[in-house]
Amino acid sequence: MKKITKEVYLKWYEDMLLWRKFEDKLAAVYIQQKVRGFLHLYNGQEAVLAGSLHAMDLSKDKMITAYRNHVQPIGMGVDPRRVMAELYGKVTGTSKGMGGSMHIFSKEKGFYGGHGIVGGQIPLGAGMAFADKYFKRDAVTLCYMGDGAVRQGSLHESFNLAMLWKLPVVFICENNGYAMGTSVARTSFSTDIWKLGLGYEMPCGPVDGMDPETVAKEVSKAVERARSGGGPTFLEMKTYRYRGHSMSDAQQYRTKDEVEEYKKIDPINQILEIIKENKYASDDEIKKINKRVKDLVTECEKFADESDYPPVQQLYDMVYEQKDYPFLPHKL
């Protein structure tokens, strides 16, 4: 595993703080109706992404996930201004404003999207890994899903083929306790989701998803196994989301006390404590990081506000062009 240094801790703090503040801003502009439709926020789960990115080789590895997908592309290197613009439905967005909150995508940066169909990304992740193995690209795919998606039959089909063909894929369940608003205990006989891997003799196990260092260690092992030809791994990240399933979630299935209890192990605060204890940064340096994050989020909002909506013509450009049907002219 790549060494976890002072610089890594500082990067983790700045990255996770950016992701949190970026989505806090999204929540605010959603109320102003600048962002429409569904909006699923990642607050509380940032350690899973931070640790995973440390284990990846961003020059060739890929990532695919579900619809809680705003901060992952930012972590992979996508311009956060373009991500914000996409959420606004603006033409400067990652998909020219046509994808919106649940469908951010960047082939250039190896982020193969958020997917609105529950569990729909699981066979796609296995397929991406199959392509990498077939073309001998030496790349690994990290495929994320929520705890609700593991009840989909597509997971079992994908697990079976991934083991059969020793595909270079790491399956990661981000178990935040609630599939939308239903606890795992109400929908699954076994609450140890990681044990699903045992039926396929797939290496698997639980991970503390609130600690980026633990995540980095476990994902690094899985990535190395995949890259060396050993096949897939299934990891269950025990994490928690502080906000509802989406912005329309009244959260009546849990108490405020439960949320506050999990905030005591907030991954951002945990990393900040390590930075202070080890004197990796002074108070002034931490304030500068905080200001950089605040300024960048403000810049993202300004960029999205000032960008144009897509022209009507783009609706026709975003469908397949058919040579014998000249009634829909294409300009792209």
N, C-alpha and C positions, 0 to 999 in steps of 0.2 A: 504494500500500500504506500502511496505517496505520503511523505512525512507531514504530520500536522504541526505546523510551525506557528509562531507569533503572527506572521502575515496571513496565514489561513484563518486564524481566529478573528482577526480584524476584518478580513474579507467576508467571513460568515456573518459577522455582526452587521456590516454595512449592507450586504445583499439581503439578508432576512428583514432588516429594518425597511429597506426600500420596498420589498414585496408587501410588507404589512401596510406601510403608509400609502403605497400605490393603490391597494385595494380599499383602504379606508376612504381614499378620495373617490374611488368608484362608487362606494356606498352612498357618499354624499351627493354625487352628481346623478345617481340613479333616482334619488328622491326628487331631484330637480327635473327629472324626465329627459336628461341628456343621453342617458343610456336606457334602452328599452328592452323589453322581453325578459328572459331569465337572466339571473346573475348569481353565480355560485362562487362564494369567496373561500379563500384558502387559509384565512387567519387561524393560527395555532399549529398548522401542519408544516411550517416552513423548514423545520429541521430535516424532514424527509428529503426535500429537494436539495438543500445545502449539502448534506452528507453524500447524496447520490452523485451530484456534480463533481465532488472531489474524487470519486472513484472512476469517473468516466474519462475517456480520451475524446474531447470535444471536436477533434479534427476528423473523426470518423464514426464515433458511436452515435446512436440514434435514441430518440425518446418518443413514446406515444402514450396518451393518457385519455381520461374521460373528459367531462365538460367543466371540471374545476381546473381550468387550464390557462389562467392569465399570466401567472408569474413564471411558469416553466419556460416558455420561450424567452423571457427576459434573462433567465439564468443561463440559457443556451447561447445567448449573445444577440438576440433580436432587439432592435432599438425600441425601448419602452414607449417612446412617443408614438411609434407606429402601432403598438399594441393598444394604447389608449385610443388612438384614432379609429382602430377597428371596432372597438367597443362602442364608440360613438356612431358607427356606421358611415364613416367618412372615407373618401376616395384615397386618402393617404395611408389607410390602414393596411395591415399585413395581407389581407385578401380584398383590397380595394373597397372595403366596407360591406362586402357581400356575405361574410361569414359570421361576424358578430361575436358575442361573448363565448359561445360554445364551440366555435370552429376555427380557432386561431391555428395557423399553419406556417411553417417555414422550411422548405426543402433545403435551402441554402445553409441553414444552421442545424439541420438534422432533427427538427421538431416536426413530427408527423401528425400533429393535430390533437385537438380535443374532439371527443366523439359523443354525440347526444344519445345514441342508442346504448342502453345499459349493457355493458359487457361487449359491445360491438368492436372495441379496440383490441380485445384479447387475441382473436384469430389473426387480426391484421398485424399485431406485433410479432406473432409467430411467423407469419408470412414474410415480414421484413427480414427476420433473422434467417429464414430459409434462403432468401435472395442473397444475403451477404455470404452465407456458406457456399451457395451454388457458384457465385462469382469470385469466391476466395478473397473477400475484401478485408478480412481480419477485423471486422467490426462487431460490436455487441449492441443489441437492442434492449432498452429498459422499457418494460410494458407495465403501466400502472393501472390499478382498478380500485374501486371502492369496495367496502365490505358487502354491499348489496349485490354487486356484480358477480360474486363468486357462486351465487345460486343459479347462474346461467349455464345451460348445457354446453355452450360454446367454450367455456373454460376447460371442461373435461376433455373435449375433443382436441383442443389446442395443447393441453398438457400431455395427452397421449402421443400426439405426433411429434411434439418437441422432444420428448424422451426417446421416441423411436428413432428419430433422425439426428439426435444430439444437436439440437439447434442452439446457436449462440444468443440466448435470450434470458433475461432475468425478469421473472414475473414478480411484481410487488403489489401487495394489497395494502392500501392505506386505510386501516381500520380505525375510523374515528368514532366507532361505537353505535352509529345510527345510519341505517340505510334510508335516506330521506328523514323520516321521523320514527322509524321502527328499530328498536334495539336488536342486536344480533341474537340475544337470548330468545327473542320472540319468533325468530324466523329460521333458526338453525339448531339442530339437536346438539351439535358440538360447537362450542363457542371458541375453540382453538382453531381458527381458520387455517393456520399454517399446516395443520395435519392433513389437509386435502392433498398435499404433495406426496404423502406416504403411500397413497393408493397407486401411485405411478413410480414408486421408488425414486422420486425426485428429491434431491437435497432440499431441506426446508427448515424453517424455524421462526420463532418470534423475535422481534427486535424492538428496542425502546425507540419509538419514533419521535420522541421529544428531545432527543440528544443527537446533534449532528455528528459527533465523534463516533458514537456507537453505530449510527447508520453508515458512516463512511467505511468503517472496518468491515461490517457485514456485507455491504454491497461490493466492496473491493474484492472480497473472497469470491463472491458470485460472478463478478465480471471476469476475474482471472480464470475461473473454471470454464466459463463460456468461451473465452478467447483462446484457451488452450485446447479446445475440442472436447471438453468434458460434458458439455450439454447444459441444460437449463437449471435454474434454482428458483424456489418459491419462498419469498420472504413476507411475513406479516408484520407490518409496521404498526405498533400500538401507538396511536396518536389521538388527537382531539381537535375538533373545530369549535372556535369560540362563537361564531355566528351561525345562523340557521342554515338549513340545506340550501336555500336560496333566499333572495330578499323578501319573498312572499311567505316565508316560514314563520309562523307565530311561536314556534318552539314550545308548545304545550306539553311535549313529551319528556321534558327535563326541567330541573329546578335551577334557579339562578345560583344557588349555593354550589351546585355541582360544577357549573361553569367556573365560578370563582376559585374552586378548589384546584381545578386544572390550570388556572392562570398562575398558580404558585410555582408551577414547573414550566412556565412559558420558555420556549427554546431561546428566544432573543434575550431574555433576562438572564438565563443560565450562561450564555456565552459572554454577556457583558460582565457578569460576576467573575468569570475566569480571567477576562482581560484586566479587570481591576485588581484582582488578587495577585496576578503575576506581573502587574505593572507593565503590561504590553502597550498601554497608551495612557497619557495624562488626561485629566478632566478636560483640558482645553482641546486636546486632539479628538476626544470623543464628541465634544461640542461641534467641532469642525465636520466630523462625519455626519452628525445629525443634520447640520445645516446643508451639507451637500445633498443628502437625501431629500430634505424638504424642498430645496431649490429645483432638483430634478423632477420631482412630482409636480411642482408648480409649472415647470416648463412643459411637461407632458400634457397637462390640462390645457395650457394655452395653445399648444400645437393642435390638439384635437378640436378645441373651440373654434380656432381660426381656419381649419381645413374645410374644404368644400364637400358637399354631399356628391355621390356619384351621379353622372349625367344619366338620363333615361336610356340613352343608347347602350349603356353598359349592360342593361338587362338582356339585350339581344346578343351582345358579345360573349356573355357568360354561359351560353348554351352551345351545343355542338353545331358546327356549320355543315349543312347538307347541300352538296353541289346541285342536286336536281330540285332544290326548293329555294328559289331566289328571292322569296318574299321577306326574308329576315336578313338584311345586309349586315355584314360583320366589318368592324373597323380595327380590331386589335390584331 
